């Protein structure tokens, strides 16, 4: 049984597999809508794909999940639907050709934005985090990743 908290399907191992499967189903629906938009210009199609498919919903939660490829494949399929790219274009060039961030960089950027928001707001949970004993290895890895990204002045546009 999966519990839902703040729109995220939680599982025992914190891999968020069920949540990412549901997100992949929503992404598939967005791809179907974009496929029906044939005949419109590339900029409108690009904007539509950003709105329907490339949402950053729950990106900070799923950043360390091993199931992010469920959505990644669908995002690459969406990029191939936009005119100007052919099937033989290498997948690492697809976001560059469409002037979009690759999914991993987009997840990192969203994650770092949320982390900075938590750290700079004195009324949020970092007061409790500093006094609480953190036992979960996954939570420690996420906090370590956020601190590393911030120390390196991470900018996905560079």
C-alpha positions in Angstrom: 0.0 0.0 0.0 1.3 3.4 -1.0 0.6 6.5 1.1 0.2 9.9 -0.5 1.6 13.0 1.3 1.6 16.4 -0.3 0.9 14.8 -3.7 3.8 12.4 -3.5 3.3 8.7 -3.4 5.6 7.3 -0.7 6.9 3.8 -0.6 9.0 2.0 2.1 12.3 2.2 0.2 11.9 5.9 -0.8 12.5 5.2 -4.4 9.2 6.9 -5.4 8.6 4.3 -8.1 4.8 4.5 -7.9 4.9 8.3 -7.9 7.2 8.3 -11.0 5.0 5.8 -12.7 2.0 8.1 -12.2 4.1 11.1 -13.4 5.1 9.1 -16.5 1.5 8.3 -17.3 0.7 12.1 -17.1 3.7 12.8 -19.3 2.4 10.2 -21.8 -0.9 12.0 -21.9 0.9 15.3 -22.6 2.8 13.6 -25.4 -0.5 12.4 -26.9 -1.8 16.0 -26.8 1.4 17.3 -28.5 1.2 14.7 -31.2 -2.3 16.0 -32.1 -0.9 19.5 -32.5 0.6 18.8 -35.9 0.8 21.7 -38.3 1.6 24.5 -35.9 4.9 26.3 -35.8 7.9 25.1 -33.8 7.9 27.9 -31.2 4.3 27.2 -30.3 4.9 23.5 -30.1 8.0 24.1 -27.9 6.0 26.3 -25.5 3.2 23.7 -25.4 5.7 20.9 -24.7 7.2 22.9 -21.9 3.8 23.5 -20.3 2.4 20.0 -20.8 5.4 17.7 -20.4 8.4 19.5 -18.9 6.8 20.3 -15.5 9.2 20.3 -12.6 6.6 18.7 -10.3 8.3 17.0 -7.4 11.7 17.2 -9.0 13.5 17.7 -5.6 11.9 14.5 -4.2 12.8 12.3 -7.2 16.3 13.6 -7.8 18.1 10.6 -6.3 15.5 8.0 -7.4 16.7 5.2 -9.7 13.4 5.3 -11.6 13.8 8.8 -13.2 14.4 7.1 -16.5 10.7 6.4 -16.7 10.1 10.1 -17.3 13.4 10.8 -19.0 12.6 8.6 -22.0 9.2 10.3 -22.4 10.9 13.7 -22.3 13.3 12.7 -25.1 10.3 11.5 -27.1 8.7 14.9 -26.6 11.8 16.6 -27.9 11.7 14.4 -31.0 8.2 15.5 -31.7 9.3 19.1 -32.1 10.1 19.8 -35.8 13.7 20.1 -36.7 15.0 17.0 -35.0 15.2 13.7 -36.7 15.3 10.2 -35.2 19.1 9.9 -35.7 19.9 13.0 -33.6 22.0 11.9 -30.6 19.9 12.2 -27.4 22.3 14.4 -25.6 21.9 17.0 -28.3 18.1 17.1 -28.3 17.7 19.6 -25.4 20.5 21.8 -26.9 18.7 22.0 -30.2 15.5 23.1 -28.6 17.2 25.5 -26.2 15.9 23.6 -23.1 17.7 22.2 -20.1 18.3 18.5 -20.0 16.0 16.7 -17.5 18.8 16.1 -15.0 20.0 19.7 -15.0 16.4 20.9 -14.7 15.9 18.6 -11.6 19.1 19.9 -10.1 18.1 23.5 -10.6 14.7 23.0 -9.1 16.2 21.1 -6.2 18.8 23.8 -5.5 16.2 26.5 -5.7 14.1 24.7 -3.0 17.1 24.1 -0.8 18.2 27.8 -1.0 14.6 28.8 -0.1 14.7 26.6 3.0 18.2 27.7 4.1 17.5 31.5 3.7 14.1 31.5 5.5 14.6 31.4 9.2 11.1 30.3 10.0 11.3 27.0 8.1 12.5 23.5 9.0 16.3 24.1 9.1 15.9 25.0 12.8 14.4 21.5 13.4 16.9 19.9 11.1 19.8 21.3 13.0 18.5 19.9 16.3 17.1 16.6 15.0 19.1 13.4 14.6 19.0 12.4 11.0 19.1 8.6 10.7 18.1 8.1 7.1 21.1 7.7 4.7 19.0 8.9 1.8 18.2 12.2 3.6 21.9 12.7 4.5 22.8 12.1 0.8 20.2 14.7 -0.4 21.4 17.3 2.1 25.0 16.6 1.1 24.1 17.0 -2.6 22.4 20.3 -1.9 25.4 21.6 0.0 27.8 20.5 -2.7 25.7 22.2 -5.4 25.5 25.4 -3.4 29.2 25.5 -2.6 30.1 25.0 -6.3 27.8 27.9 -7.2 25.8 25.6 -9.4 24.2 27.2 -12.4 22.6 25.0 -15.0 22.8 27.7 -17.7 26.7 27.7 -17.7 
